Amino acid sequence: MAAKPARAGARQTPGGGFHVSQPSDPIAPLAGGTPGEPPRPDLPFRPDLPPPHGGRARPGRRGAWGVPATWGFWEAVLVGLVGFVGGAVVGGLVANPTGQGDLTNLQFVGIGLISEAGLFGAVAGWMAIRHRPAVSALRFDPGKRVDAAIGFGSGLVLYVVAVVGVGVLVQQIIDLFTDRSIKAPDQLPEHLTGFALVLTGVLVLVAAPVAEELFFRGFLFRALRERHGFWFSAAISAALFGAVHYQPAPWQDWVLLVTVLVSVGLGLAAIYEWRRNLVANMAAHCAFNVIGFVFVALQK
């Protein structure tokens, strides 16, 4: 009876049998192990490699968000505070160096522009210094024009849902506990004209969407989303988004404003989760602000 041919990679043992060598694990050498051994658990996760032995990728890692965010939540909060507060201080010194008298419309808008520039500069500078290899984790792709179009349309829908839907509901609830007229405080000066109106357009349609989406969604939300689920990450980032838009006013008025903007923050986080492109978020934020800016521009 003829002997069966040996399989590739097999060697004959002294007892006449065959020992089949196992194929080496191609991932192990890259993860710090040796061929034929599983990856070592004490070494850092490699997002550029497929999960070993058919395992599932970690939530928020490659295959979901691409390059992981390497910064933490409190790191993001600190960078945001430095940028926003520092920008406001510099803006105040530039627009009103003496600190005397009420701000004019032009001075108010100027401080707003410098504040947004400070926020943008803090995030961009920190990313360049500390997290340059993870810049792509912010997911900014201006080449996808469809995301810009979808984002703009989503922003218009978000205005209706947040202002007309959530705003009216919250106003009715507050009405049960108060006997005064409720009105969300204005975030912009009234009766803007001339150069102040032009700068206001730059502020609300360009500077705020770019800087705030870079920070609140790209930097803050991503820091949380890397380690937690969507709803937790969206809730925390939306709460902080609403808080920074607080305006001094009777409690009924500022509660209405902040609640509406928290719902806006949730909607913007959902858009980011859906499209995974900051361009969509910047377009949505711009669209939301367009409606408010038109109302301001039409005031006489």
ABEGO torsion letter per residue (X at the ends): XBBBBBBBGBBBBAAGBBBBBBBBBAAAAAAGBBBGBBBBAABBBBAABBBBGGBBBBBGBBGAAEBBBABBAAAAAAAAAAAAAAAAAAAAAAABAAGBEBBBAAAAAAAAAAAAAAAAAAAAAAAAAAAAAAAAAAGBBAABAAAAAAAAAAAAAAAAAAAAAAAAAAAAAAAAABABBBBBBBABBBGBBEAAAAAAAAAAAAAAAAAAAAAAAAAAAAAAAAABBAAAAAAAAAAAAAAAABBBBBAAAAAAAAAAAAAAAAAAAAAAAAAGBAAAAAAAAAAAAAAAAAAAAABX
